[in-house]
Every structure is written in structure tokens, then in C-alpha cells.
Amino acid sequence: MASHPHPPPSSHGAARISGTGEPVFVRGVLIALSVAFLAVFLILPLANVFVQALGKGWSAYAHSLSHPDSRAAIRLTLLVAAITLPVNVTFGLAAAWAIAKFEFRGKAVLLTLIDLPFSVSPVVAGLMYVLVFGLQGVLGPWLDTHDIQIIFALPGIVLTTVFVTLPFVARELVPVMQATGAEQEQAALTLGASGWTTFWRVTLPSVKWGLLYGIILCNARAIGEFGAVSVVSGHIAGQTDTMPLAVEKLYQEFNATAAFAVASLLALIALATLAIKACLEWNMRRKDRRERDAAANARRGPGPGPVALTAA
């Protein structure tokens, strides 16, 4: 008996099945739910911040941001971020280099300690520093005797911000350094390069995108940190209020326009951070694609050369 080939699927059936095997209806519902969720919980609240900030006009918006307390909060926030970033970059580079390039006892413990700020509540982190550096804390009497103030001052804000942002740079650099390996560094050392030269000329360029990615995330968290800073700042207007603390204080004082004006600056910083992050990810994908194409071309080898024609 001759076998008959199966008829090709109809276009109607193909329209109902997506490339992953689910019906197109299910895919459409999932996309619609995702868009609705983002619109309700992200886009609308973000848009409302700017609407409320500009609700009384640009003059009221500018007046709110030019208030001395608002300017002091902006300056303090930027200062804390400027101090926190170099500290975390230095620690992240050192920790990632040690973890990725060397084998030593306690590596798992070091990785666990780096992840500790992710699992500890920021409020608990701030309370830990109060119990150590506060007036009734372990080092409080000694600090008070030597007229050194950490809690309710800039040092306490910086310490807690460094703690909550500690993992970002290191955690971005560890997998990148592990993927690059140590062959390039060993080759540079074999050719006579010093340790610093190897670091600046070989190691740092190979991890620059991961480093920038970690810096962006660290900066975003440092600027927007609330819980830990709230515990150690003392909420002193014009002195220890950062931008997130100023937003809360202004809103509790029923000054909604000023609160949303400062909040809009935080939102703009967040949007700029996301834009830079997206650009870096796009650049990394483009670089990976170029490297894959170059590797594929190298495996194929050069094409056939031109055929030489000789006269008969």
C-alpha cells in the first residue's frame, strides 16, 4: 500500500501556535498582563511623581529645589555617593581579583561576607552601627572622650551606605574575571611586566564593562538608600538629611510640592542610571557578537584565492 504524505499544517493552525508551542492567545494574554502590571505599578506612579512635582508650575518647582534644606540634602547625597564609590570600587577590585585569580582558605567565607548586605535589612545594618559607634555603644564613650562624632553625622551616613552597597562592584567583577582567566596576566608577567603594569594594561581593560556596570548599580543604591541612613542620620534638617530622607520629611510636613520635586530628581537619576545601564548592555552584546563572528570566520579559514588564468 502506498503511503500518502501528511498534509502540511494549515495556516489557521499555524496562526494559533507560537514558536514555543503555546497558542498565540496565551502569549497575547501574558504580554498584556505584563504590560498592565508595569503600567499600574511602575509607569503610572513614576509619571505621577512628575505630575505632582510640576502641578503648581515651574516656578514652584524651582523654588522647592532652591530651598536651603533641599540644596543641602542634594549636596549631602552627592557627597556620600562620591565617597562611597571609590571605596567600593577599590574593595570590589581587590576582592574580585583575589577570588577569581587565587585559591586560598576562606574563599567561600569571603564570598558569603560579600553577600551579607543583601540578606541583612538596611534598618538592622544602621542599628548595628548605632550599637557600635553610638554614645551608648561599644566605642561610644571613647569616641565622645576624643570628640569624634560618627552617628548623626556624615561618617555614620557614609559607613552605612558603604555597607549596603558593598556587594555590587565585587559581585559584577568576580564572574567576569573568572571568565577571562589568568592566561593573559601570566603571559604579561612572563614578558617582564610588573604587577601594577599587568593590572593597568591587561586586567583592568578586560573587565572594564563589568566594572562600569557595578559602579552604576552601586551609585544608584547609594543615592537612593533610605533605611540604614534613616537610623544613623538623626534627621537634622540642612545637615544630615539626604534626598530620600528629605522627601519623607517634606511629605510628612504636608509640603507635597517640595517632596515630589526632590523625588523627581531621584527619579531622573534612576532613569539616567537605567539608560546608561542599557547602553552598556547593548555595547557588551555588540562586542560579544563581533567576537563570535570573528571566531567563526577564523574557524572557517580564508576563502579560496583568485584563480590565476594563464594564456594558452
Kinemage of the C-alpha trace (Angstrom):
@kinemage 1
@onewidth
@group {chain A} dominant
@subgroup {mainchain}
@vectorlist {calphas} color= white
{ca met a 1} P 0.000 0.000 0.000
{ca ala a 2} L 1.455 3.325 -0.975
{ca ser a 3} L 1.931 5.745 1.840
{ca his a 4} L 0.468 9.180 1.476
{ca pro a 5} L 2.452 12.154 2.788
{ca his a 6} L 0.930 14.046 5.652
{ca pro a 7} L -0.686 17.307 4.561
{ca pro a 8} L 1.128 20.435 5.638
{ca pro a 9} L -0.345 22.267 8.607
{ca ser a 10} L -2.912 24.839 7.669
{ca ser a 11} L -2.180 28.488 8.048
{ca his a 12} L -5.080 28.699 10.505
{ca gly a 13} L -3.458 26.153 12.816
{ca ala a 14} L -0.049 27.778 12.470
{ca ala a 15} L -1.532 31.105 13.481
{ca arg a 16} L -2.762 29.591 16.714
{ca ile a 17} L 0.597 28.124 17.731
{ca ser a 18} L 3.566 30.273 18.601
{ca gly a 19} L 7.199 29.380 18.109
{ca thr a 20} L 7.448 27.998 21.660
{ca gly a 21} L 4.415 25.740 21.316
{ca glu a 22} L 1.853 27.840 23.197
{ca pro a 23} L -1.252 29.193 21.481
{ca val a 24} L -0.957 32.765 20.321
{ca phe a 25} L -3.887 33.646 22.589
{ca val a 26} L -1.905 32.575 25.677
{ca arg a 27} L 1.107 34.551 24.519
{ca gly a 28} L -1.051 37.635 23.971
{ca val a 29} L -2.624 37.324 27.414
{ca leu a 30} L 0.778 37.017 29.095
{ca ile a 31} L 2.113 40.056 27.248
{ca ala a 32} L -0.993 42.070 28.108
{ca leu a 33} L -0.730 41.125 31.793
{ca ser a 34} L 2.952 42.083 31.860
{ca val a 35} L 2.287 45.452 30.229
{ca ala a 36} L -0.652 46.114 32.555
{ca phe a 37} L 1.427 45.231 35.609
{ca leu a 38} L 4.237 47.570 34.530
{ca ala a 39} L 1.764 50.339 33.740
{ca val a 40} L -0.020 50.133 37.106
{ca phe a 41} L 2.946 49.533 39.418
{ca leu a 42} L 5.746 51.373 37.609
{ca ile a 43} L 4.814 53.760 34.808
{ca leu a 44} L 1.788 55.431 36.437
{ca pro a 45} L 3.480 56.054 39.839
{ca leu a 46} L 6.593 57.369 38.088
{ca ala a 47} L 4.552 59.677 35.883
{ca asn a 48} L 2.549 60.841 38.914
{ca val a 49} L 5.786 61.953 40.611
{ca phe a 50} L 6.493 64.406 37.800
{ca val a 51} L 2.850 65.485 37.531
{ca gln a 52} L 2.703 66.296 41.257
{ca ala a 53} L 6.120 67.973 41.191
{ca leu a 54} L 5.062 70.303 38.366
{ca gly a 55} L 1.457 70.655 39.481
{ca lys a 56} L 1.945 74.257 40.661
{ca gly a 57} L 4.164 75.299 37.789
{ca trp a 58} L 7.868 75.562 37.078
{ca ser a 59} L 8.345 78.480 39.471
{ca ala a 60} L 7.107 76.471 42.451
{ca tyr a 61} L 9.222 73.519 41.294
{ca ala a 62} L 12.361 75.653 41.070
{ca his a 63} L 11.583 77.327 44.415
{ca ser a 64} L 11.255 73.920 46.111
{ca leu a 65} L 14.595 72.720 44.767
{ca ser a 66} L 16.350 76.003 45.578
{ca his a 67} L 15.304 75.926 49.241
{ca pro a 68} L 18.395 75.765 51.506
{ca asp a 69} L 17.329 72.454 53.066
{ca ser a 70} L 16.731 70.900 49.636
{ca arg a 71} L 20.095 72.114 48.364
{ca ala a 72} L 21.800 70.763 51.488
{ca ala a 73} L 20.122 67.364 51.003
{ca ile a 74} L 21.240 67.235 47.360
{ca arg a 75} L 24.823 68.192 48.273
{ca leu a 76} L 24.981 65.614 51.067
{ca thr a 77} L 23.596 62.858 48.846
{ca leu a 78} L 26.132 63.563 46.097
{ca leu a 79} L 28.955 63.797 48.652
{ca val a 80} L 28.057 60.445 50.197
{ca ala a 81} L 27.914 58.832 46.761
{ca ala a 82} L 31.268 60.416 45.813
{ca ile a 83} L 32.893 58.919 48.924
{ca thr a 84} L 31.159 55.548 48.674
{ca leu a 85} L 32.021 54.808 45.041
{ca pro a 86} L 35.852 54.891 45.324
{ca val a 87} L 35.735 52.789 48.484
{ca asn a 88} L 33.537 50.122 46.902
{ca val a 89} L 35.483 50.163 43.625
{ca thr a 90} L 38.764 49.624 45.489
{ca phe a 91} L 37.328 46.837 47.626
{ca gly a 92} L 35.474 45.259 44.709
{ca leu a 93} L 38.570 45.118 42.506
{ca ala a 94} L 40.733 43.691 45.281
{ca ala a 95} L 38.157 41.127 46.408
{ca ala a 96} L 37.245 40.027 42.873
{ca trp a 97} L 40.914 39.685 41.885
{ca ala a 98} L 41.649 37.574 44.964
{ca ile a 99} L 38.581 35.357 44.491
{ca ala a 100} L 38.932 34.875 40.734
{ca lys a 101} L 42.710 34.567 40.382
{ca phe a 102} L 43.844 32.742 43.534
{ca glu a 103} L 42.964 29.709 45.611
{ca phe a 104} L 43.098 30.193 49.373
{ca arg a 105} L 41.419 29.054 52.544
{ca gly a 106} L 38.329 31.011 53.405
{ca lys a 107} L 37.310 31.900 49.835
{ca ala a 108} L 33.758 30.654 50.456
{ca val a 109} L 33.617 32.667 53.696
{ca leu a 110} L 34.731 35.802 51.842
{ca leu a 111} L 32.029 35.303 49.207
{ca thr a 112} L 29.430 34.843 51.946
{ca leu a 113} L 30.530 38.007 53.726
{ca ile a 114} L 30.339 39.973 50.474
{ca asp a 115} L 26.724 38.812 50.035
{ca leu a 116} L 25.839 39.633 53.653
{ca pro a 117} L 24.416 43.131 52.939
{ca phe a 118} L 21.926 41.529 50.536
{ca ser a 119} L 20.420 39.441 53.325
{ca val a 120} L 20.538 41.984 56.183
{ca ser a 121} L 17.804 44.584 56.414
{ca pro a 122} L 19.158 48.124 55.928
{ca val a 123} L 17.454 49.184 59.149
{ca val a 124} L 19.247 46.401 61.020
{ca ala a 125} L 22.520 47.483 59.405
{ca gly a 126} L 22.014 51.029 60.636
{ca leu a 127} L 21.170 49.763 64.114
{ca met a 128} L 24.394 47.720 64.173
{ca tyr a 129} L 26.435 50.869 63.595
{ca val a 130} L 24.497 52.712 66.299
{ca leu a 131} L 25.267 49.909 68.764
{ca val a 132} L 28.966 50.141 67.910
{ca phe a 133} L 29.580 53.874 67.388
{ca gly a 134} L 26.646 55.428 69.278
{ca leu a 135} L 27.040 57.229 72.595
{ca gln a 136} L 25.826 54.124 74.450
{ca gly a 137} L 27.603 51.746 72.091
{ca val a 138} L 30.816 49.778 72.387
{ca leu a 139} L 33.088 52.577 71.146
{ca gly a 140} L 30.785 55.431 72.100
{ca pro a 141} L 32.498 56.560 75.330
{ca trp a 142} L 35.960 56.545 73.714
{ca leu a 143} L 34.695 58.496 70.691
{ca asp a 144} L 32.943 61.001 72.957
{ca thr a 145} L 36.104 61.489 75.015
{ca his a 146} L 38.101 62.288 71.881
{ca asp a 147} L 35.308 64.484 70.456
{ca ile a 148} L 34.727 62.216 67.439
{ca gln a 149} L 31.150 62.019 66.182
{ca ile a 150} L 30.156 59.234 63.814
{ca ile a 151} L 26.471 58.641 64.470
{ca phe a 152} L 24.177 61.543 63.494
{ca ala a 153} L 26.949 62.904 61.287
{ca leu a 154} L 28.496 62.395 57.851
{ca pro a 155} L 30.815 59.488 58.871
{ca gly a 156} L 27.886 57.358 60.037
{ca ile a 157} L 25.944 58.017 56.830
{ca val a 158} L 28.974 57.078 54.740
{ca leu a 159} L 29.662 53.899 56.745
{ca thr a 160} L 26.114 52.593 56.425
{ca thr a 161} L 25.962 53.486 52.733
{ca val a 162} L 29.248 51.670 52.101
{ca phe a 163} L 27.852 48.623 53.909
{ca val a 164} L 24.610 48.367 51.922
{ca thr a 165} L 26.381 48.965 48.576
{ca leu a 166} L 29.372 46.709 49.285
{ca pro a 167} L 28.425 43.701 47.070
{ca phe a 168} L 27.615 45.466 43.811
{ca val a 169} L 31.062 46.054 42.304
{ca ala a 170} L 32.612 42.836 43.623
{ca arg a 171} L 29.699 40.679 42.505
{ca glu a 172} L 29.837 42.121 38.985
{ca leu a 173} L 33.600 41.646 38.681
{ca val a 174} L 34.002 38.104 40.073
{ca pro a 175} L 32.288 36.229 37.170
{ca val a 176} L 33.946 38.488 34.585
{ca met a 177} L 37.423 37.835 35.988
{ca gln a 178} L 36.717 34.120 36.297
{ca ala a 179} L 35.642 34.016 32.643
{ca thr a 180} L 38.756 35.828 31.388
{ca gly a 181} L 41.088 33.502 33.278
{ca ala a 182} L 44.695 34.196 34.247
{ca glu a 183} L 46.478 33.335 30.987
{ca gln a 184} L 46.850 36.948 29.850
{ca glu a 185} L 48.257 38.071 33.202
{ca gln a 186} L 50.692 35.144 33.277
{ca ala a 187} L 51.857 35.972 29.757
{ca ala a 188} L 52.424 39.619 30.695
{ca leu a 189} L 54.411 38.635 33.793
{ca thr a 190} L 56.462 36.194 31.733
{ca leu a 191} L 57.345 39.011 29.326
{ca gly a 192} L 58.668 41.083 32.229
{ca ala a 193} L 55.726 43.318 33.105
{ca ser a 194} L 55.351 44.342 36.729
{ca gly a 195} L 52.279 43.619 38.815
{ca trp a 196} L 50.889 47.147 38.516
{ca thr a 197} L 51.585 47.248 34.777
{ca thr a 198} L 49.808 43.922 34.338
{ca phe a 199} L 46.832 45.206 36.313
{ca trp a 200} L 46.500 48.519 34.444
{ca arg a 201} L 47.295 47.215 30.947
{ca val a 202} L 45.805 43.707 30.994
{ca thr a 203} L 43.395 43.030 33.870
{ca leu a 204} L 41.519 46.343 34.047
{ca pro a 205} L 40.776 46.662 30.285
{ca ser a 206} L 39.406 43.116 30.215
{ca val a 207} L 36.876 43.828 32.993
{ca lys a 208} L 36.042 47.467 32.243
{ca trp a 209} L 32.424 46.839 31.213
{ca gly a 210} L 31.698 44.771 34.298
{ca leu a 211} L 33.350 47.434 36.436
{ca leu a 212} L 31.245 50.207 34.884
{ca tyr a 213} L 28.104 48.118 35.356
{ca gly a 214} L 28.918 47.614 39.038
{ca ile a 215} L 29.681 51.321 39.510
{ca ile a 216} L 26.312 52.279 38.020
{ca leu a 217} L 24.401 49.909 40.319
{ca cys a 218} L 26.432 50.993 43.349
{ca asn a 219} L 25.831 54.665 42.624
{ca ala a 220} L 22.082 54.149 42.178
{ca arg a 221} L 21.796 52.332 45.513
{ca ala a 222} L 23.992 54.873 47.330
{ca ile a 223} L 21.872 57.807 46.155
{ca gly a 224} L 18.554 56.114 46.906
{ca glu a 225} L 19.390 54.435 50.239
{ca phe a 226} L 16.835 55.201 52.948
{ca gly a 227} L 16.585 52.593 55.713
{ca ala a 228} L 20.146 52.425 57.028
{ca val a 229} L 20.735 56.160 56.603
{ca ser a 230} L 17.487 56.947 58.392
{ca val a 231} L 18.708 55.152 61.526
{ca val a 232} L 22.105 56.872 61.782
{ca ser a 233} L 21.381 60.336 60.365
{ca gly a 234} L 19.344 61.887 63.164
{ca his a 235} L 17.131 63.693 60.582
{ca ile a 236} L 18.821 67.049 61.187
{ca ala a 237} L 17.459 69.411 58.535
{ca gly a 238} L 20.168 71.019 56.457
{ca gln a 239} L 22.890 68.796 57.949
{ca thr a 240} L 22.189 65.058 57.888
{ca asp a 241} L 19.127 64.777 55.654
{ca thr a 242} L 19.818 63.063 52.341
{ca met a 243} L 17.418 63.323 49.413
{ca pro a 244} L 15.311 60.256 50.353
{ca leu a 245} L 15.059 61.491 53.956
{ca ala a 246} L 14.145 64.977 52.756
{ca val a 247} L 11.316 63.532 50.644
{ca glu a 248} L 9.865 61.748 53.665
{ca lys a 249} L 10.188 64.791 55.935
{ca leu a 250} L 8.651 67.203 53.427
{ca tyr a 251} L 5.733 64.863 52.765
{ca gln a 252} L 5.063 64.425 56.494
{ca glu a 253} L 5.053 68.213 56.806
{ca phe a 254} L 2.309 68.335 54.116
{ca asn a 255} L 4.654 70.089 51.683
{ca ala a 256} L 3.765 67.786 48.821
{ca thr a 257} L 5.102 70.016 46.052
{ca ala a 258} L 8.598 70.176 47.544
{ca ala a 259} L 8.519 66.461 48.394
{ca phe a 260} L 7.639 65.479 44.836
{ca ala a 261} L 10.170 67.972 43.446
{ca val a 262} L 13.023 66.289 45.320
{ca ala a 263} L 11.558 62.885 44.458
{ca ser a 264} L 11.564 63.833 40.784
{ca leu a 265} L 15.334 64.389 40.981
{ca leu a 266} L 15.734 60.881 42.394
{ca ala a 267} L 13.519 59.561 39.599
{ca leu a 268} L 15.599 61.367 36.966
{ca ile a 269} L 18.776 59.877 38.430
{ca ala a 270} L 17.171 56.431 38.324
{ca leu a 271} L 16.114 56.883 34.697
{ca ala a 272} L 19.582 58.098 33.745
{ca thr a 273} L 21.064 55.077 35.507
{ca leu a 274} L 18.796 52.740 33.559
{ca ala a 275} L 19.693 54.464 30.294
{ca ile a 276} L 23.427 54.124 30.953
{ca lys a 277} L 22.935 50.511 32.025
{ca ala a 278} L 21.022 49.742 28.817
{ca cys a 279} L 23.754 51.363 26.708
{ca leu a 280} L 26.430 49.306 28.434
{ca glu a 281} L 24.468 46.081 27.956
{ca trp a 282} L 23.947 46.898 24.274
{ca asn a 283} L 27.639 47.629 23.857
{ca met a 284} L 28.564 44.356 25.590
{ca arg a 285} L 26.176 42.366 23.365
{ca arg a 286} L 27.610 44.027 20.264
{ca lys a 287} L 31.145 43.239 21.401
{ca asp a 288} L 30.238 39.598 22.103
{ca arg a 289} L 28.593 39.320 18.690
{ca arg a 290} L 31.692 40.701 16.970
{ca glu a 291} L 33.911 38.272 18.872
{ca arg a 292} L 31.685 35.322 17.932
{ca asp a 293} L 31.699 36.380 14.294
{ca ala a 294} L 35.484 36.750 14.324
{ca ala a 295} L 35.877 33.309 15.916
{ca ala a 296} L 33.533 31.759 13.343
{ca asn a 297} L 35.453 33.381 10.492
{ca ala a 298} L 38.733 32.138 11.943
{ca arg a 299} L 37.388 28.567 12.129
{ca arg a 300} L 36.214 28.678 8.524
{ca gly a 301} L 39.630 29.894 7.385
{ca pro a 302} L 40.379 32.076 4.404
{ca gly a 303} L 38.294 31.589 1.300
{ca pro a 304} L 39.674 30.270 -1.971
{ca gly a 305} L 42.058 32.695 -3.546
{ca pro a 306} L 41.562 34.024 -7.048
{ca val a 307} L 42.214 31.567 -9.805
{ca ala a 308} L 45.136 32.579 -11.941
{ca leu a 309} L 44.360 32.456 -15.653
{ca thr a 310} L 47.286 31.697 -17.915
{ca ala a 311} L 47.301 32.295 -21.575
{ca ala a 312} L 47.233 29.196 -23.693
